[in-house]
Amino acid sequence: MRFFEFKPIKHIKPLTPPQARIHNIKANIDHSKRALKAEKDLQQRQAEAERQRKQRLGR
């Protein structure tokens, strides 16, 4: 690669306090959605395992 093909690095400015609050709120929403989905999946797996256990005992 030739020197003129390199692009300068763009600096990332720190967020202003209002922007930081919005960023944190959005991050918390995403985290909460993932946690809720994980909990629902766990409960569904547990319910399915319980149904299968009851079927085996019922035979």
PDB file as gemmi writes it, atoms N, CA and C in Angstrom:
CRYST1    1.000    1.000    1.000  90.00  90.00  90.00 P 1                      
ATOM      1  N   MET A   1       0.842  -1.166   0.000  1.00  0.00           N  
ATOM      2  CA  MET A   1       0.000   0.000   0.000  1.00  0.00           C  
ATOM      3  C   MET A   1       0.897   1.242   0.000  1.00  0.00           C  
ATOM      4  N   ARG A   2       0.520   2.200  -0.784  1.00  0.00           N  
ATOM      5  CA  ARG A   2       1.303   3.424  -0.865  1.00  0.00           C  
ATOM      6  C   ARG A   2       0.861   4.408   0.206  1.00  0.00           C  
ATOM      7  N   PHE A   3       1.745   5.297   0.522  1.00  0.00           N  
ATOM      8  CA  PHE A   3       1.475   6.241   1.611  1.00  0.00           C  
ATOM      9  C   PHE A   3       0.219   7.065   1.359  1.00  0.00           C  
ATOM     10  N   PHE A   4      -0.014   7.493   0.127  1.00  0.00           N  
ATOM     11  CA  PHE A   4      -1.172   8.346  -0.137  1.00  0.00           C  
ATOM     12  C   PHE A   4      -2.484   7.569  -0.066  1.00  0.00           C  
ATOM     13  N   GLU A   5      -2.423   6.235  -0.003  1.00  0.00           N  
ATOM     14  CA  GLU A   5      -3.637   5.429   0.092  1.00  0.00           C  
ATOM     15  C   GLU A   5      -4.172   5.348   1.525  1.00  0.00           C  
ATOM     16  N   PHE A   6      -3.343   5.685   2.491  1.00  0.00           N  
ATOM     17  CA  PHE A   6      -3.790   5.660   3.881  1.00  0.00           C  
ATOM     18  C   PHE A   6      -4.697   6.847   4.155  1.00  0.00           C  
ATOM     19  N   LYS A   7      -5.737   6.614   4.926  1.00  0.00           N  
ATOM     20  CA  LYS A   7      -6.630   7.707   5.301  1.00  0.00           C  
ATOM     21  C   LYS A   7      -6.306   8.121   6.726  1.00  0.00           C  
ATOM     22  N   PRO A   8      -6.398   9.400   7.013  1.00  0.00           N  
ATOM     23  CA  PRO A   8      -6.119   9.836   8.391  1.00  0.00           C  
ATOM     24  C   PRO A   8      -7.178   9.292   9.350  1.00  0.00           C  
ATOM     25  N   ILE A   9      -6.771   9.063  10.573  1.00  0.00           N  
ATOM     26  CA  ILE A   9      -7.672   8.556  11.601  1.00  0.00           C  
ATOM     27  C   ILE A   9      -8.564   9.693  12.073  1.00  0.00           C  
ATOM     28  N   LYS A  10      -9.865   9.439  12.085  1.00  0.00           N  
ATOM     29  CA  LYS A  10     -10.792  10.456  12.583  1.00  0.00           C  
ATOM     30  C   LYS A  10     -10.919  10.287  14.086  1.00  0.00           C  
ATOM     31  N   HIS A  11     -10.789  11.367  14.799  1.00  0.00           N  
ATOM     32  CA  HIS A  11     -10.901  11.329  16.244  1.00  0.00           C  
ATOM     33  C   HIS A  11     -12.368  11.296  16.646  1.00  0.00           C  
ATOM     34  N   ILE A  12     -12.680  10.541  17.683  1.00  0.00           N  
ATOM     35  CA  ILE A  12     -14.041  10.458  18.197  1.00  0.00           C  
ATOM     36  C   ILE A  12     -14.148  11.421  19.369  1.00  0.00           C  
ATOM     37  N   LYS A  13     -15.060  12.358  19.253  1.00  0.00           N  
ATOM     38  CA  LYS A  13     -15.236  13.341  20.315  1.00  0.00           C  
ATOM     39  C   LYS A  13     -16.030  12.719  21.457  1.00  0.00           C  
ATOM     40  N   PRO A  14     -15.766  13.135  22.691  1.00  0.00           N  
ATOM     41  CA  PRO A  14     -16.564  12.622  23.807  1.00  0.00           C  
ATOM     42  C   PRO A  14     -18.004  13.113  23.688  1.00  0.00           C  
ATOM     43  N   LEU A  15     -18.921  12.303  24.210  1.00  0.00           N  
ATOM     44  CA  LEU A  15     -20.334  12.664  24.151  1.00  0.00           C  
ATOM     45  C   LEU A  15     -20.646  13.779  25.137  1.00  0.00           C  
ATOM     46  N   THR A  16     -21.581  14.613  24.744  1.00  0.00           N  
ATOM     47  CA  THR A  16     -22.058  15.632  25.672  1.00  0.00           C  
ATOM     48  C   THR A  16     -22.930  14.936  26.711  1.00  0.00           C  
ATOM     49  N   PRO A  17     -23.164  15.528  27.867  1.00  0.00           N  
ATOM     50  CA  PRO A  17     -23.996  14.865  28.883  1.00  0.00           C  
ATOM     51  C   PRO A  17     -25.372  14.423  28.377  1.00  0.00           C  
ATOM     52  N   PRO A  18     -26.104  15.248  27.605  1.00  0.00           N  
ATOM     53  CA  PRO A  18     -27.392  14.752  27.097  1.00  0.00           C  
ATOM     54  C   PRO A  18     -27.232  13.568  26.139  1.00  0.00           C  
ATOM     55  N   GLN A  19     -26.199  13.617  25.293  1.00  0.00           N  
ATOM     56  CA  GLN A  19     -25.958  12.507  24.378  1.00  0.00           C  
ATOM     57  C   GLN A  19     -25.574  11.250  25.148  1.00  0.00           C  
ATOM     58  N   ALA A  20     -24.794  11.405  26.206  1.00  0.00           N  
ATOM     59  CA  ALA A  20     -24.388  10.262  27.023  1.00  0.00           C  
ATOM     60  C   ALA A  20     -25.598   9.627  27.700  1.00  0.00           C  
ATOM     61  N   ARG A  21     -26.536  10.456  28.197  1.00  0.00           N  
ATOM     62  CA  ARG A  21     -27.748   9.923  28.823  1.00  0.00           C  
ATOM     63  C   ARG A  21     -28.562   9.112  27.824  1.00  0.00           C  
ATOM     64  N   ILE A  22     -28.722   9.647  26.617  1.00  0.00           N  
ATOM     65  CA  ILE A  22     -29.476   8.932  25.580  1.00  0.00           C  
ATOM     66  C   ILE A  22     -28.777   7.624  25.224  1.00  0.00           C  
ATOM     67  N   HIS A  23     -27.465   7.668  25.085  1.00  0.00           N  
ATOM     68  CA  HIS A  23     -26.700   6.464  24.760  1.00  0.00           C  
ATOM     69  C   HIS A  23     -26.880   5.401  25.841  1.00  0.00           C  
ATOM     70  N   ASN A  24     -26.809   5.799  27.107  1.00  0.00           N  
ATOM     71  CA  ASN A  24     -26.967   4.853  28.210  1.00  0.00           C  
ATOM     72  C   ASN A  24     -28.380   4.285  28.263  1.00  0.00           C  
ATOM     73  N   ILE A  25     -29.382   5.114  28.010  1.00  0.00           N  
ATOM     74  CA  ILE A  25     -30.765   4.632  28.014  1.00  0.00           C  
ATOM     75  C   ILE A  25     -30.955   3.585  26.919  1.00  0.00           C  
ATOM     76  N   LYS A  26     -30.431   3.857  25.732  1.00  0.00           N  
ATOM     77  CA  LYS A  26     -30.549   2.902  24.626  1.00  0.00           C  
ATOM     78  C   LYS A  26     -29.819   1.602  24.952  1.00  0.00           C  
ATOM     79  N   ALA A  27     -28.642   1.700  25.562  1.00  0.00           N  
ATOM     80  CA  ALA A  27     -27.883   0.505  25.925  1.00  0.00           C  
ATOM     81  C   ALA A  27     -28.642  -0.314  26.962  1.00  0.00           C  
ATOM     82  N   ASN A  28     -29.270   0.359  27.933  1.00  0.00           N  
ATOM     83  CA  ASN A  28     -30.035  -0.357  28.953  1.00  0.00           C  
ATOM     84  C   ASN A  28     -31.245  -1.046  28.348  1.00  0.00           C  
ATOM     85  N   ILE A  29     -31.888  -0.417  27.377  1.00  0.00           N  
ATOM     86  CA  ILE A  29     -33.040  -1.023  26.716  1.00  0.00           C  
ATOM     87  C   ILE A  29     -32.610  -2.307  26.015  1.00  0.00           C  
ATOM     88  N   ASP A  30     -31.507  -2.247  25.267  1.00  0.00           N  
ATOM     89  CA  ASP A  30     -31.024  -3.431  24.558  1.00  0.00           C  
ATOM     90  C   ASP A  30     -30.669  -4.542  25.538  1.00  0.00           C  
ATOM     91  N   HIS A  31     -29.994  -4.187  26.623  1.00  0.00           N  
ATOM     92  CA  HIS A  31     -29.605  -5.181  27.625  1.00  0.00           C  
ATOM     93  C   HIS A  31     -30.840  -5.812  28.263  1.00  0.00           C  
ATOM     94  N   SER A  32     -31.842  -4.996  28.565  1.00  0.00           N  
ATOM     95  CA  SER A  32     -33.063  -5.505  29.188  1.00  0.00           C  
ATOM     96  C   SER A  32     -33.812  -6.442  28.249  1.00  0.00           C  
ATOM     97  N   LYS A  33     -33.852  -6.107  26.966  1.00  0.00           N  
ATOM     98  CA  LYS A  33     -34.527  -6.973  25.991  1.00  0.00           C  
ATOM     99  C   LYS A  33     -33.837  -8.327  25.907  1.00  0.00           C  
ATOM    100  N   ARG A  34     -32.511  -8.321  25.889  1.00  0.00           N  
ATOM    101  CA  ARG A  34     -31.772  -9.588  25.825  1.00  0.00           C  
ATOM    102  C   ARG A  34     -31.989 -10.411  27.086  1.00  0.00           C  
ATOM    103  N   ALA A  35     -31.995  -9.757  28.246  1.00  0.00           N  
ATOM    104  CA  ALA A  35     -32.203 -10.463  29.512  1.00  0.00           C  
ATOM    105  C   ALA A  35     -33.607 -11.052  29.569  1.00  0.00           C  
ATOM    106  N   LEU A  36     -34.607 -10.314  29.098  1.00  0.00           N  
ATOM    107  CA  LEU A  36     -35.976 -10.808  29.091  1.00  0.00           C  
ATOM    108  C   LEU A  36     -36.101 -12.012  28.169  1.00  0.00           C  
ATOM    109  N   LYS A  37     -35.511 -11.951  26.989  1.00  0.00           N  
ATOM    110  CA  LYS A  37     -35.570 -13.068  26.052  1.00  0.00           C  
ATOM    111  C   LYS A  37     -34.887 -14.293  26.644  1.00  0.00           C  
ATOM    112  N   ALA A  38     -33.748 -14.107  27.279  1.00  0.00           N  
ATOM    113  CA  ALA A  38     -33.032 -15.228  27.884  1.00  0.00           C  
ATOM    114  C   ALA A  38     -33.873 -15.870  28.985  1.00  0.00           C  
ATOM    115  N   GLU A  39     -34.537 -15.063  29.797  1.00  0.00           N  
ATOM    116  CA  GLU A  39     -35.370 -15.594  30.879  1.00  0.00           C  
ATOM    117  C   GLU A  39     -36.568 -16.357  30.319  1.00  0.00           C  
ATOM    118  N   LYS A  40     -37.199 -15.824  29.277  1.00  0.00           N  
ATOM    119  CA  LYS A  40     -38.334 -16.521  28.661  1.00  0.00           C  
ATOM    120  C   LYS A  40     -37.892 -17.857  28.078  1.00  0.00           C  
ATOM    121  N   ASP A  41     -36.751 -17.867  27.394  1.00  0.00           N  
ATOM    122  CA  ASP A  41     -36.238 -19.111  26.822  1.00  0.00           C  
ATOM    123  C   ASP A  41     -35.943 -20.136  27.911  1.00  0.00           C  
ATOM    124  N   LEU A  42     -35.367 -19.684  29.013  1.00  0.00           N  
ATOM    125  CA  LEU A  42     -35.067 -20.579  30.122  1.00  0.00           C  
ATOM    126  C   LEU A  42     -36.340 -21.195  30.676  1.00  0.00           C  
ATOM    127  N   GLN A  43     -37.366 -20.379  30.887  1.00  0.00           N  
ATOM    128  CA  GLN A  43     -38.622 -20.884  31.432  1.00  0.00           C  
ATOM    129  C   GLN A  43     -39.294 -21.849  30.459  1.00  0.00           C  
ATOM    130  N   GLN A  44     -39.201 -21.585  29.166  1.00  0.00           N  
ATOM    131  CA  GLN A  44     -39.777 -22.497  28.179  1.00  0.00           C  
ATOM    132  C   GLN A  44     -39.055 -23.839  28.195  1.00  0.00           C  
ATOM    133  N   ARG A  45     -37.729 -23.817  28.293  1.00  0.00           N  
ATOM    134  CA  ARG A  45     -36.971 -25.072  28.355  1.00  0.00           C  
ATOM    135  C   ARG A  45     -37.319 -25.854  29.613  1.00  0.00           C  
ATOM    136  N   GLN A  46     -37.476 -25.159  30.734  1.00  0.00           N  
ATOM    137  CA  GLN A  46     -37.830 -25.836  31.977  1.00  0.00           C  
ATOM    138  C   GLN A  46     -39.223 -26.444  31.888  1.00  0.00           C  
ATOM    139  N   ALA A  47     -40.174 -25.727  31.295  1.00  0.00           N  
ATOM    140  CA  ALA A  47     -41.535 -26.243  31.155  1.00  0.00           C  
ATOM    141  C   ALA A  47     -41.550 -27.459  30.242  1.00  0.00           C  
ATOM    142  N   GLU A  48     -40.793 -27.422  29.152  1.00  0.00           N  
ATOM    143  CA  GLU A  48     -40.725 -28.557  28.237  1.00  0.00           C  
ATOM    144  C   GLU A  48     -40.096 -29.764  28.922  1.00  0.00           C  
ATOM    145  N   ALA A  49     -39.050 -29.558  29.695  1.00  0.00           N  
ATOM    146  CA  ALA A  49     -38.416 -30.659  30.422  1.00  0.00           C  
ATOM    147  C   ALA A  49     -39.394 -31.263  31.426  1.00  0.00           C  
ATOM    148  N   GLU A  50     -40.187 -30.431  32.077  1.00  0.00           N  
ATOM    149  CA  GLU A  50     -41.175 -30.920  33.044  1.00  0.00           C  
ATOM    150  C   GLU A  50     -42.260 -31.730  32.333  1.00  0.00           C  
ATOM    151  N   ARG A  51     -42.711 -31.269  31.165  1.00  0.00           N  
ATOM    152  CA  ARG A  51     -43.718 -32.015  30.397  1.00  0.00           C  
ATOM    153  C   ARG A  51     -43.179 -33.377  29.988  1.00  0.00           C  
ATOM    154  N   GLN A  52     -41.935 -33.413  29.518  1.00  0.00           N  
ATOM    155  CA  GLN A  52     -41.333 -34.681  29.109  1.00  0.00           C  
ATOM    156  C   GLN A  52     -41.171 -35.611  30.303  1.00  0.00           C  
ATOM    157  N   ARG A  53     -40.813 -35.060  31.456  1.00  0.00           N  
ATOM    158  CA  ARG A  53     -40.659 -35.886  32.650  1.00  0.00           C  
ATOM    159  C   ARG A  53     -41.999 -36.498  33.050  1.00  0.00           C  
ATOM    160  N   LYS A  54     -43.072 -35.708  32.974  1.00  0.00           N  
ATOM    161  CA  LYS A  54     -44.397 -36.210  33.327  1.00  0.00           C  
ATOM    162  C   LYS A  54     -44.864 -37.270  32.342  1.00  0.00           C  
ATOM    163  N   GLN A  55     -44.534 -37.117  31.055  1.00  0.00           N  
ATOM    164  CA  GLN A  55     -44.915 -38.113  30.058  1.00  0.00           C  
ATOM    165  C   GLN A  55     -44.217 -39.437  30.332  1.00  0.00           C  
ATOM    166  N   ARG A  56     -42.950 -39.390  30.696  1.00  0.00           N  
ATOM    167  CA  ARG A  56     -42.206 -40.621  30.978  1.00  0.00           C  
ATOM    168  C   ARG A  56     -42.764 -41.321  32.207  1.00  0.00           C  
ATOM    169  N   LEU A  57     -43.176 -40.550  33.206  1.00  0.00           N  
ATOM    170  CA  LEU A  57     -43.721 -41.148  34.420  1.00  0.00           C  
ATOM    171  C   LEU A  57     -45.124 -41.692  34.187  1.00  0.00           C  
ATOM    172  N   GLY A  58     -45.864 -41.125  33.241  1.00  0.00           N  
ATOM    173  CA  GLY A  58     -47.233 -41.535  32.976  1.00  0.00           C  
ATOM    174  C   GLY A  58     -47.333 -42.837  32.210  1.00  0.00           C  
ATOM    175  N   ARG A  59     -46.295 -43.297  31.612  1.00  0.00           N  
ATOM    176  CA  ARG A  59     -46.340 -44.526  30.801  1.00  0.00           C  
ATOM    177  C   ARG A  59     -46.410 -45.747  31.642  1.00  0.00           C  
TER     178      ARG A  59                                                      
END                                                                             
